Amino acid sequence: MTTALITGSTAGIGSAFARRLAADGHDLILVARDTDRLRVQATELHDRHGVEVRVLAADLSTDAGIASVEKRLADGKQPVDLLVNNAGFGNRGRFLEVPVADELTMLKVHCEAVLRLTVAATRSMRERGRGGVVNVASVAAFLPRGTYGASKAWVVQFTQGAARDLEGSGVRLMALCPGFVRTEFHERAGMGTDNIPKWMWLDADKLVAAALADLARGRTVSIPDPRYKALMSVVKLTPRALLGGVTSRTGRKYGPR
């Protein structure tokens, strides 16, 4: 029986990963800040799928929270076979409208936590010759979109570089880049969504199924929807100055994922 550890597991994409992996027979370690929600989620998944589900309450915006998850990932007696670094959030507002402290917290969760947990997981995975890591980024990584987009661009570049360095070790790494997904993400950030076309919304469960298929294929970057793949192809051909103008108008109020 394999074990998967999922951060930010109680909502959105993290919850969809938990449902899918439990249905596939994986034991789970669920990580989030809210202990009560974790326990409810763990009970539901255990009762429905018969898998072992443990919870680890941790705030990944703190050193202590990151360290507690690092310790669990480094436990060779209870190995983790798949790490899903999903925890993340958005800040509403343009540059200089968001407090610097909030921007630094975002970098802590999106970059430092991802780095440290990936290192902790892949060290033991490499020793065993198998394992996988999914780092949840965003299509915002390919757009000029302030701190959020920059942090997700870092996730993509870091994951691709680490995947290349671990090639042949049996350890797979993949950056998952979704677009707009119907989750609690925008509501928690106070972002309006009324102006987002219906065709741009993705279903979290379908997204996870596509992501896991891409991981199995050995892809290092997954944009798990044909619509967004086409859109990102257009983005590559669009002058950066024009992209900057578009994203500054729709930008931080309506950020993907």
C-alpha positions as CSV (number, residue, x, y, z in Angstrom):
1,M,0.0,0.0,0.0
2,T,1.4,3.4,-1.0
3,T,1.1,6.6,1.0
4,A,0.4,10.1,-0.3
5,L,0.9,13.3,1.7
6,I,-1.2,16.3,0.5
7,T,-0.8,19.9,1.8
8,G,-3.9,22.1,1.7
9,S,-6.0,19.0,1.6
10,T,-9.2,20.2,3.1
11,A,-10.5,22.3,0.1
12,G,-10.3,22.7,-3.6
13,I,-7.6,20.9,-5.6
14,G,-6.1,19.4,-2.5
15,S,-9.4,17.8,-1.5
16,A,-9.9,16.5,-5.0
17,F,-6.4,14.9,-4.9
18,A,-7.4,13.3,-1.5
19,R,-10.6,11.9,-2.9
20,R,-9.0,10.5,-6.0
21,L,-6.0,9.0,-4.3
22,A,-8.1,7.4,-1.6
23,A,-10.4,5.9,-4.2
24,D,-7.4,4.4,-5.9
25,G,-6.4,2.7,-2.6
26,H,-3.6,5.0,-1.4
27,D,-3.2,5.6,2.4
28,L,-3.2,9.4,3.1
29,I,-1.5,12.0,5.3
30,L,-3.6,15.1,5.2
31,V,-2.0,18.5,6.0
32,A,-3.8,21.8,6.7
33,R,-4.2,24.4,9.4
34,D,-7.7,23.5,10.6
35,T,-7.6,20.4,12.8
36,D,-11.4,20.0,12.9
37,R,-11.8,20.0,9.1
38,L,-8.9,17.6,8.8
39,R,-10.5,15.1,11.2
40,V,-13.8,15.3,9.4
41,Q,-12.2,14.8,6.0
42,A,-10.1,11.9,7.3
43,T,-13.1,10.1,8.7
44,E,-15.1,10.5,5.5
45,L,-12.3,9.2,3.3
46,H,-11.6,6.2,5.6
47,D,-15.2,5.3,5.9
48,R,-15.8,5.6,2.2
49,H,-12.7,3.9,0.8
50,G,-11.3,1.8,3.7
51,V,-7.8,3.4,3.5
52,E,-5.7,4.6,6.4
53,V,-5.9,8.4,6.8
54,R,-3.7,10.3,9.2
55,V,-3.9,14.1,9.8
56,L,-1.1,16.6,10.5
57,A,-2.2,20.1,11.4
58,A,0.5,22.5,10.2
59,D,0.7,26.2,9.2
60,L,3.1,26.3,6.3
61,S,3.5,30.0,6.7
62,T,5.6,29.3,9.8
63,D,9.0,27.6,10.3
64,A,7.5,25.3,12.9
65,G,4.7,24.2,10.5
66,I,7.1,23.5,7.6
67,A,9.5,21.6,10.0
68,S,6.7,19.3,11.2
69,V,5.9,18.2,7.7
70,E,9.6,17.9,6.8
71,K,10.0,15.6,9.7
72,R,7.2,13.3,8.6
73,L,8.5,13.2,5.0
74,A,11.9,12.2,6.2
75,D,10.6,9.3,8.3
76,G,12.2,6.3,6.5
77,K,10.1,3.8,8.6
78,Q,6.9,5.2,7.3
79,P,7.8,6.3,3.7
80,V,5.7,8.7,1.7
81,D,5.5,7.7,-2.0
82,L,3.7,10.8,-3.4
83,L,3.9,14.4,-2.2
84,V,1.3,16.9,-3.4
85,N,2.4,20.4,-2.5
86,N,-0.9,22.1,-2.9
87,A,-1.2,24.6,-0.1
88,G,-1.5,28.2,-1.4
89,F,-3.5,31.4,-1.4
90,G,-4.0,34.7,-3.3
91,N,-3.8,38.3,-2.2
92,R,-6.4,40.8,-3.5
93,G,-4.8,44.0,-4.8
94,R,-2.2,45.4,-7.1
95,F,1.5,46.1,-6.3
96,L,1.8,48.4,-3.3
97,E,-1.8,47.8,-2.3
98,V,-1.0,44.5,-0.6
99,P,1.0,44.7,2.7
100,V,4.6,43.5,2.3
101,A,4.1,41.1,5.2
102,D,1.3,39.4,3.2
103,E,3.5,39.2,0.2
104,L,6.3,37.6,2.2
105,T,3.9,35.1,3.7
106,M,2.9,34.1,0.2
107,L,6.5,33.5,-0.7
108,K,6.9,31.5,2.4
109,V,4.1,29.2,1.5
110,H,4.5,29.1,-2.3
111,C,8.3,28.9,-2.5
112,E,10.1,28.1,0.8
113,A,7.6,25.5,1.9
114,V,7.6,23.9,-1.6
115,L,11.4,23.8,-1.6
116,R,11.9,22.4,1.8
117,L,9.1,19.7,1.5
118,T,10.3,18.7,-1.9
119,V,13.8,18.3,-0.6
120,A,12.7,16.3,2.4
121,A,10.5,14.0,0.3
122,T,12.9,13.4,-2.6
123,R,15.9,12.5,-0.5
124,S,14.2,9.4,0.9
125,M,12.5,8.7,-2.4
126,R,15.8,8.7,-4.2
127,E,17.2,6.2,-1.7
128,R,14.3,3.9,-2.4
129,G,14.5,4.4,-6.1
130,R,10.8,5.5,-6.5
131,G,8.4,8.2,-5.7
132,G,6.6,11.3,-7.1
133,V,6.1,15.0,-6.3
134,V,3.3,17.2,-7.7
135,N,3.9,20.9,-7.0
136,V,0.7,22.8,-7.7
137,A,1.5,26.0,-9.6
138,S,-0.9,27.9,-12.0
139,V,-1.2,29.2,-15.5
140,A,-0.5,32.5,-13.8
141,A,3.2,31.4,-13.9
142,F,3.2,32.2,-17.6
143,L,1.8,35.7,-17.2
144,P,3.2,39.0,-15.7
145,R,1.0,38.9,-12.6
146,G,2.9,40.3,-9.6
147,T,4.0,38.3,-6.6
148,Y,1.4,35.5,-7.1
149,G,2.4,34.8,-10.7
150,A,6.1,35.2,-9.9
151,S,5.9,32.7,-7.0
152,K,4.1,30.2,-9.3
153,A,6.7,30.8,-12.1
154,W,9.4,29.9,-9.5
155,V,7.5,26.7,-8.7
156,V,7.5,25.7,-12.4
157,Q,11.2,26.5,-12.9
158,F,12.2,24.8,-9.7
159,T,10.3,21.7,-10.4
160,Q,11.6,21.4,-13.9
161,G,15.2,21.8,-12.7
162,A,14.8,19.3,-9.9
163,A,13.2,16.8,-12.3
164,R,16.1,17.1,-14.6
165,D,18.6,16.6,-11.8
166,L,16.8,13.5,-10.6
167,E,16.3,12.0,-14.0
168,G,17.0,8.2,-13.9
169,S,16.6,8.0,-10.1
170,G,13.0,6.7,-10.2
171,V,11.7,9.9,-8.7
172,R,9.2,11.9,-10.8
173,L,8.5,15.6,-10.3
174,M,5.8,17.6,-12.0
175,A,4.5,21.2,-11.8
176,L,0.7,21.3,-12.2
177,C,-0.6,24.5,-13.8
178,P,-4.4,24.8,-13.6
179,G,-6.5,27.7,-14.7
180,F,-9.6,28.9,-13.0
181,V,-11.0,26.0,-10.8
182,R,-14.2,26.1,-8.9
183,T,-12.9,26.0,-5.3
184,E,-12.8,28.2,-2.2
185,F,-9.6,29.9,-3.5
186,H,-11.1,33.1,-4.8
187,E,-13.7,33.5,-2.1
188,R,-11.0,33.2,0.6
189,A,-8.9,35.9,-1.2
190,G,-12.0,38.2,-1.5
191,M,-11.7,38.0,-5.3
192,G,-14.7,38.6,-7.5
193,T,-15.4,36.0,-10.2
194,D,-18.5,37.4,-12.0
195,N,-16.5,38.6,-15.0
196,I,-14.8,35.2,-15.7
197,P,-16.4,33.4,-18.7
198,K,-18.0,30.1,-17.9
199,W,-15.7,28.2,-20.4
200,M,-12.7,29.1,-18.3
201,W,-13.8,27.2,-15.2
202,L,-12.4,23.8,-14.6
203,D,-13.7,20.9,-12.5
204,A,-11.3,20.0,-9.7
205,D,-11.9,16.2,-10.0
206,K,-11.3,16.1,-13.7
207,L,-8.2,18.3,-13.3
208,V,-6.7,15.9,-10.8
209,A,-7.4,12.9,-13.0
210,A,-5.6,14.6,-15.9
211,A,-2.7,15.6,-13.7
212,L,-2.1,12.1,-12.3
213,A,-2.2,10.8,-15.9
214,D,0.4,13.3,-16.9
215,L,2.6,12.4,-13.9
216,A,2.4,8.7,-14.9
217,R,3.5,9.7,-18.4
218,G,6.6,11.4,-16.9
219,R,5.7,15.0,-17.8
220,T,7.4,17.7,-15.8
221,V,4.7,20.4,-16.5
222,S,1.0,19.7,-16.7
223,I,-1.6,22.1,-18.1
224,P,-4.5,19.7,-17.7
225,D,-7.1,21.0,-20.1
226,P,-7.1,21.5,-23.9
227,R,-8.6,25.0,-23.6
228,Y,-5.8,26.3,-21.4
229,K,-3.1,24.5,-23.4
230,A,-4.4,26.5,-26.5
231,L,-4.6,29.7,-24.5
232,M,-1.0,29.3,-23.2
233,S,0.1,28.7,-26.8
234,V,-1.3,32.1,-27.7
235,V,0.3,33.6,-24.6
236,K,3.7,32.5,-25.8
237,L,3.2,34.4,-29.1
238,T,1.8,37.6,-27.4
239,P,4.2,40.5,-26.6
240,R,4.9,40.8,-22.9
241,A,3.9,44.5,-22.9
242,L,0.5,43.6,-24.2
243,L,0.1,40.8,-21.7
244,G,1.1,43.1,-18.9
245,G,-1.7,45.5,-19.9
246,V,-4.3,42.8,-20.0
247,T,-3.4,41.2,-16.7
248,S,-3.1,44.6,-14.9
249,R,-6.7,45.2,-15.7
250,T,-8.1,41.8,-14.8
251,G,-5.1,40.7,-12.8
252,R,-5.0,40.3,-9.1
253,K,-8.8,40.6,-8.8
254,Y,-9.4,37.5,-10.9
255,G,-6.4,35.3,-10.5
256,P,-6.4,31.7,-11.8
257,R,-6.2,28.9,-9.2
